[in-house]
């Protein structure tokens, strides 16, 4: 069996020779090129297991080669070599589809780790192709067959092939950790650890020791050496859940660990290399946290290289039946799984689900305690806002979704967390509005004005009544031209 072949593209002869010697000692075949033109000629006649290119070349930029390899050689990972301190170049390359990056001066240990990861990725892809040809499929962690879920799974497959940090965003209960585990399961690191950390649950005084470990005697109670989260996840994926809750001093230390790929234990004098891919998750808007000074901008750009947005449950109502069956199957007892009455399923599909899939699980678990003969009826669900009809709830949800599409991206999603049902006059088919955005703006304007009138123009109370933040209400009032009374 032929050894994997690597292509090195760099105009520095000494660096090319150093990398080539290191790779040959790993039992790999190596080709070298000193410019983009030579690299393109090599790619035209040879298939490579990995392409490693410098960012600055005599006849262009390495990022051009990254884009070409990603477009034309989809199964070939490409990594870049960046100058020391050129974090922006590394982030740009990762966004363009690069598998990973190395900083100059190139550390041989990091080089070997990266090459091994790339070769493992090639083996995973080959196994996946063989499994697909044999008719096999991977087990699905993210349940659902809606268009939104199919798009999400396609994104996860692409993300699994990279080493780029991923920021998973989504409302509470939408399955952010499940998505992170799916990325891990489909990556070349599937046989390595997956470590999930809730950043909001660790006392600030213990954060450095928990993340980086400590030496014996480093502080009172340190009776022996202990590894931290980074060492525990070495070779695999470290998930930083609720990363927005990290205090600023810890953000500085985390940024250095990400950039240098090295950590120093508390009480140690030397740093040790770690090979960890970072996946962060939060239900908060990190960009807003940066604006308010609660989150470092440089760390935000390093973690948010690729963003994966999880759709809320109300955007994939077609999945509720399948999700409910899966959840009830998990709760099944000796007598078998309970079933949903058709009217109960209709009620669930009309509900807004501010708590998403986690709330659906809680609703079904509670309903099981009240169900008779294994059949869950509408009354067993005890849904909030039960005074409204199914049709009314469906109308409000549809209107909110359309308003979200034409206004601020995060506006309507939070607006109905506890829906206030104020229905506008329905529009007949013979009297359709000439402009849908203008019509929806008017609907939103009327709802806000009614809330303000009800609270005597107390904007804080009006925001609470509408289920949105004060800042969101102020933004909407400015956008819609709603002024305070004289």
PyMOL commands that set and color helices and strands:
alter all, ss='L'
color gray80, all
select helices_A, chain A and resi 13-25+36-45+62-72+87-95+108-133+147-160+176-185+199-201+204-212+229-232+243-245+248-260+286-291+297-303+313-315+317-330+342-350+356-370+378-381+390-406+411-415+429-431+436-454+459-466+470-480
alter helices_A, ss='H'
color red, helices_A
select strands_A, chain A and resi 5-9+29-33+50-54+56-57+60-61+77-82+100-103+166-169+194-198+237-241+262-263+272-273+277-282+306-309+339-340+375-376
alter strands_A, ss='S'
color yellow, strands_A
deselect
rebuild
show_as cartoon
